[in-house]
Amino acid sequence: MMTRAPISLLALAALLTALAGPFAAGSAAADPFRSNWANPHASQDDAREGVQSGRLVSLDKVLGRVRAQVPGRVLDAELTQGRSPIYRIKILSPSGGVVHVIADARTGDILRVQGR
């Protein structure tokens, strides 16, 4: 009786894995029906390809422009794709507040600064 329980648990685990496959967190990238609209956050590979192809300005160049206008330490930066790709940048200001910056990823222009 004891030897059957592990086999049954393994079979149950395999069945649950097979059924949960399309819903598992790691399988979103493998799903050909998901679009950037369903998951607007671009991967590093998407960003690199965009910069190499000339469609996007590098984050490094955008951060240079941002630092010239907004003092502080960069906390986070991400490329978000949608109708127009943008960089979302979070900066810790010298006063301790958080400043949110939105920049156009195609041109590098700063579109919005919030929280100065």
Residue frames relative to the residue before (quaternion, step in Angstrom):
aa qw qx qy qz dx dy dz
M 1.0000 0.0000 0.0000 0.0000 0.00 0.00 0.00
M 0.6533 0.5266 -0.3163 0.4426 3.56 1.03 -0.80
T 0.6665 0.5109 -0.3191 0.4393 3.60 1.00 -0.66
R 0.6302 0.5425 -0.3426 0.4373 3.61 1.11 -0.43
A 0.5937 0.6038 -0.3726 0.3796 3.62 0.98 -0.70
P 0.6851 0.4610 -0.3231 0.4624 3.66 0.76 -0.85
I 0.6309 0.5173 -0.3479 0.4618 3.59 0.99 -0.71
S 0.6556 0.5031 -0.3123 0.4686 3.60 0.95 -0.80
L 0.6483 0.5083 -0.3179 0.4694 3.57 0.99 -0.78
L 0.6388 0.5119 -0.3243 0.4742 3.58 1.01 -0.75
A 0.6476 0.5087 -0.3172 0.4703 3.57 0.98 -0.84
L 0.6512 0.5048 -0.3123 0.4729 3.58 0.99 -0.83
A 0.6456 0.5164 -0.3204 0.4626 3.59 0.96 -0.82
A 0.6529 0.5095 -0.3133 0.4647 3.60 0.97 -0.83
L 0.6502 0.5135 -0.3126 0.4646 3.57 0.99 -0.83
L 0.6675 0.4935 -0.3026 0.4683 3.59 0.92 -0.88
T 0.6321 0.5256 -0.3289 0.4647 3.57 1.03 -0.75
A 0.6623 0.5037 -0.3015 0.4655 3.58 0.94 -0.86
L 0.6902 0.4743 -0.2808 0.4688 3.58 0.97 -0.84
A 0.7202 0.4431 -0.2466 0.4735 3.57 1.03 -0.77
G 0.3563 0.7917 -0.4524 0.2041 3.61 1.23 -0.23
P 0.7360 0.4104 -0.2681 0.4668 3.63 0.66 -0.97
F 0.7110 0.4486 -0.2585 0.4759 3.58 1.20 -0.42
A 0.4817 0.6784 -0.4362 0.3428 3.58 1.23 -0.14
A 0.6138 -0.5991 0.3796 0.3468 3.56 -1.07 0.78
G 0.7257 0.4565 -0.2596 0.4445 3.59 0.90 -0.83
S 0.6452 0.5650 -0.3318 0.3929 3.60 1.14 -0.33
A 0.4354 0.7170 -0.4604 0.2905 3.62 1.23 -0.09
A 0.6663 0.5042 -0.3138 0.4510 3.58 0.98 -0.80
A 0.6823 0.4901 -0.2902 0.4584 3.58 1.09 -0.61
D 0.5822 0.5914 -0.3684 0.4190 3.59 1.22 -0.29
P 0.3163 -0.7914 0.4886 0.1869 3.63 -0.36 1.17
F 0.6456 0.5369 -0.3287 0.4323 3.60 1.19 -0.28
R 0.5567 0.5707 -0.4102 0.4429 3.59 1.23 -0.11
S 0.1692 -0.7843 0.5902 0.0890 3.54 -0.98 0.82
N 0.6796 -0.4510 0.3613 0.4520 3.57 -1.28 -0.04
W 0.5782 0.5681 -0.3883 0.4383 3.59 1.18 -0.37
A 0.6621 0.4854 -0.3091 0.4801 3.59 1.04 -0.72
N 0.7805 0.0846 -0.0321 0.6186 3.60 1.08 -0.70
P 0.1597 -0.8619 0.4728 0.0897 3.59 0.19 1.25
H 0.5991 0.5802 -0.3746 0.4051 3.61 1.16 -0.33
A 0.3288 -0.7664 0.5261 0.1665 3.51 -0.64 1.17
S 0.4513 -0.6560 0.5271 0.2971 3.54 -1.18 0.51
Q 0.6679 -0.4700 0.3745 0.4392 3.55 -1.28 0.14
D 0.6201 0.5442 -0.3430 0.4490 3.58 1.06 -0.70
D 0.6329 0.5208 -0.3296 0.4686 3.60 1.02 -0.81
A 0.6640 0.5055 -0.3016 0.4611 3.56 0.93 -0.92
R 0.6562 0.5136 -0.3105 0.4574 3.58 0.90 -0.93
E 0.6599 0.5014 -0.3058 0.4686 3.57 0.92 -0.91
G 0.6510 0.5264 -0.3141 0.4477 3.60 0.98 -0.80
V 0.6646 0.4820 -0.2957 0.4884 3.57 1.02 -0.81
Q 0.6705 0.5065 -0.3018 0.4503 3.60 0.90 -0.90
S 0.6959 0.4568 -0.2779 0.4794 3.59 1.05 -0.70
G 0.5178 -0.6596 0.4044 0.3652 3.58 1.26 -0.22
R 0.4865 0.6702 -0.4376 0.3503 3.60 1.24 0.05
L 0.7934 0.2314 -0.0979 0.5544 3.57 1.10 -0.72
V 0.4365 -0.6363 0.5680 0.2862 3.52 -1.28 0.55
S 0.5234 -0.6451 0.4430 0.3372 3.60 -0.96 0.74
L 0.5958 -0.5725 0.4327 0.3606 3.54 -1.17 0.63
D 0.6000 0.5765 -0.3555 0.4257 3.58 1.05 -0.73
K 0.6702 0.4821 -0.2961 0.4803 3.60 0.93 -0.88
V 0.6443 0.5133 -0.3213 0.4671 3.59 0.97 -0.83
L 0.6556 0.5097 -0.3195 0.4565 3.60 0.94 -0.85
G 0.5854 0.5623 -0.3665 0.4548 3.60 1.12 -0.58
R 0.6694 0.4822 -0.2877 0.4864 3.58 0.96 -0.85
V 0.6536 0.5189 -0.3121 0.4541 3.56 0.96 -0.88
R 0.6661 0.5125 -0.3060 0.4473 3.60 0.88 -0.93
A 0.6114 0.5511 -0.3483 0.4484 3.60 1.12 -0.59
Q 0.7600 0.3665 -0.1940 0.5005 3.61 1.13 -0.59
V 0.7906 0.2261 -0.0926 0.5614 3.57 1.09 -0.73
P 0.2535 -0.7789 0.5521 0.1554 3.59 -0.44 1.17
G 0.5171 0.6431 -0.4713 0.3113 3.56 -1.19 0.53
R 0.5532 -0.6018 0.4734 0.3283 3.51 -1.40 -0.10
V 0.4298 -0.6946 0.5145 0.2608 3.57 -0.86 0.97
L 0.2381 -0.7848 0.5629 0.1027 3.55 -0.79 1.10
D 0.7980 -0.0740 0.1224 0.5855 3.56 0.94 -0.91
A 0.0306 0.7707 -0.6363 0.0116 3.54 -1.20 0.58
E 0.0642 0.7969 -0.5976 0.0615 3.56 -0.97 0.85
L 0.3875 -0.6735 0.5793 0.2464 3.52 -1.27 0.55
T 0.0739 -0.7790 0.6224 0.0180 3.54 -0.84 1.02
Q 0.1860 -0.7906 0.5760 0.0927 3.55 -0.81 1.03
G 0.1619 0.7394 -0.6378 0.1421 3.51 -1.16 0.68
R 0.8021 -0.1158 0.1196 0.5735 3.58 -0.82 -0.90
S 0.7811 0.0317 0.0067 0.6236 3.52 1.07 -0.83
P 0.4067 -0.7270 0.4849 0.2663 3.62 -0.68 0.96
I 0.0307 -0.8004 0.5985 -0.0178 3.56 -0.94 0.92
Y 0.3410 -0.6643 0.6142 0.2554 3.50 -1.35 0.38
R 0.1650 -0.7400 0.6459 0.0890 3.56 -1.00 0.94
I 0.0290 -0.8203 0.5683 -0.0572 3.54 -0.57 1.21
K 0.1645 -0.7717 0.6105 0.0687 3.55 -0.96 0.96
I 0.0574 -0.8105 0.5825 -0.0199 3.57 -0.78 1.07
L 0.3100 -0.7037 0.6065 0.2022 3.56 -1.09 0.79
S 0.3052 -0.7788 0.5225 0.1652 3.57 -0.49 1.22
P 0.6593 -0.5133 0.3639 0.4116 3.60 -1.22 0.37
S 0.6659 0.4975 -0.3033 0.4659 3.60 1.15 -0.55
G 0.5974 -0.5993 0.3444 0.4066 3.59 1.30 -0.07
G 0.5580 0.5990 -0.3946 0.4174 3.60 1.25 -0.01
V 0.4144 -0.6794 0.5406 0.2728 3.54 -1.26 0.33
V 0.1582 -0.7740 0.6106 0.0548 3.54 -0.87 1.05
H 0.1982 -0.7681 0.6015 0.0946 3.57 -0.90 0.98
V 0.0704 -0.7926 0.6056 -0.0033 3.55 -0.84 1.04
I 0.1416 -0.7503 0.6417 0.0716 3.53 -1.06 0.90
A 0.0013 -0.7991 0.6004 -0.0304 3.58 -0.80 1.03
D 0.5013 -0.6347 0.5028 0.3050 3.54 -1.12 0.77
A 0.3642 -0.7663 0.4915 0.1965 3.59 -0.62 1.12
R 0.6275 0.5352 -0.3456 0.4475 3.62 1.18 -0.34
T 0.8003 0.2815 -0.1228 0.5149 3.57 0.98 -0.91
G 0.4217 -0.6979 0.4691 0.3393 3.58 1.14 -0.58
D 0.4609 0.6912 -0.4460 0.3331 3.60 1.28 -0.02
I 0.4099 -0.6759 0.5529 0.2635 3.55 -1.09 0.76
L 0.2419 -0.8095 0.5256 0.0993 3.56 -0.62 1.16
R 0.8118 -0.0528 0.0782 0.5762 3.57 0.99 -0.81
V 0.0831 -0.7451 0.6601 0.0462 3.53 -1.17 0.76
Q 0.0003 0.8143 -0.5775 0.0582 3.56 -0.69 1.10
G 0.7941 0.3416 -0.2497 0.4364 3.54 -0.99 0.89
R 0.2978 0.7780 -0.5092 0.2162 3.61 1.11 0.48
